[in-house]
Amino acid sequence: MTRIVAGTAGGRRIEVPPAGTRPTSQRVREALFSALETVVDLRGALVLDLYAGSGALGFEALSRGAAVATFVESGRRAVEVLRRNAAALDLPG
């Protein structure tokens, strides 16, 4: 399990796919979004999460106000986890 760092879903836990997937750590996502937010207003942004795995990066962006996140993932198990996470978080976009 990992968690969404900030925003409307901040603190909520999400499932990660089984072995073979390396999700972006909470610390890296926090640093990435802290840097992005100094130069870009995420509210209303369009986000592309490639090799999405759990979807943590895209869900983090949606939680912080992005309008739409597109998740791209080819692994069947990872897609199943991604769908469960999307349903559990129920974030717009």
C-alpha positions, 0 to 999 in steps of 0.5 A: 500500500501507498498513500496520496500525499496531499489534496482532497484525497490526502492521506488515503491509501491506495493498493499497489500492483504485485511484484514487478511494479515499482511505484513512485515513492511518496517522497518522490511524488511529494518532491515532484509536485512541490516543484511543479506547483512553484511553476504550474497551477495544477488546477484544471491541468491535464495529466498523463500517467504513463506506465501508471501501475497503481496510478499514484502519480495521476491520482495525486494530480487529481487530488491536487486539482487536476481536471483530467488524468489519463492512465496508460498501463499494459499489465493486466494485474496493474490495470485491475489494481488501477481500476480498484484504486479509481473506484475507491478514491472516486476522484473527478477526472 
